[in-house]
Amino acid sequence: MTQPDLIVFLDQNTLPVPLKPLDVPHRWQSYPQTAPEQVIERLQGATVAITNKVPITREMLAALPELKLIAVAATGYNIIDMAAAREYRVGVCNIRDYAIHGVAEHTLMLLLALRRQLLVYRQRVQAGEWQNAPGFCLFARTPAEAMHDLAGSRMAVIGSGALGQATAKLAQAFGMQTFFVERKGASSVRAGYLSWEAALQTADVISLHCPLNEQTRNLIGAAELAQMKRSAIVLNTARGGLIDEAALLAALQAGVIAGAGLDVLLTEPPRAGAPLLLADLPNLIVTPHVAWASVETMQTLADQLIDNVAAFLRGEPRHLL
């Protein structure tokens, strides 16, 4: 008698919410974490591999002839060798449009904290300045500490997918002018979009919501930062490799731009000595890749993940890349 399909979740600890029951015959095996050298052994006989952050390489795929689907428990899929997956006829599906509220809200949180100088004023209160002030409030000590309203300011959104759209909608609710940005190097500009150069030169806020690939790696580097307003803020809740981190740190330290809010870094988790984490700058906020990690958003992801796997096993694959 043929055994049901084996599903193996390689790193279930990366998704700390309940998984709903799978409504098709199957066998299930999960591991809290999986090291690269353990992948081939753990996926032997598996029809479906679920991975969030564990890479699947050409070498692994060559050794796993029964594998039919890699279900990525995230939107980004740069951990998968897509060319090899196509060559070995292994489907790859991902999670889509699940973090619309969470990522957009997190982006606006970073923006508000930076524009309203949350870190500066919190530190000054903790240091006793307000308690010892001669007047009823504390004012900015330098132009760099000045607070600014979101209303009336200009946000350029790089990436016009669901997350970019949701972020623009929230920004508009605060009275911001929002614009999507044409691709870098594009020969023409779509209606309603800003050219790449115009976005860099005129935006008060640049918010990144695009995938990481060879075309977008280091999309924002020293040359791009130098074109921005000195009062501009850069936000990245997408992928760490979109920004040249060394160039960003230098720009913040030199006052080339006013601030940055990041939920992602090139290396995650960052190792001891990561320059951006050692900088201790009041105009830099780094959060630990948690824009997606509200209880509600993670549950939406988990439910969609199970639905993706079930659909594939029923012969109705969805969200294939």
PyMOL commands that set and color helices and strands:
alter all, ss='L'
color gray80, all
select helices_A, chain A and resi 12-14+36-42+58-62+82-87+100-115+118-126+143-145+162-173+196-202+222-227+240-242+245-254+275-278+295-313
alter helices_A, ss='H'
color red, helices_A
select strands_A, chain A and resi 6-9+27-30+48-51+69-72+91-93+154-158+177-181+193-194+205-208+233-236+259-262+284-286
alter strands_A, ss='S'
color yellow, strands_A
deselect
rebuild
show_as cartoon
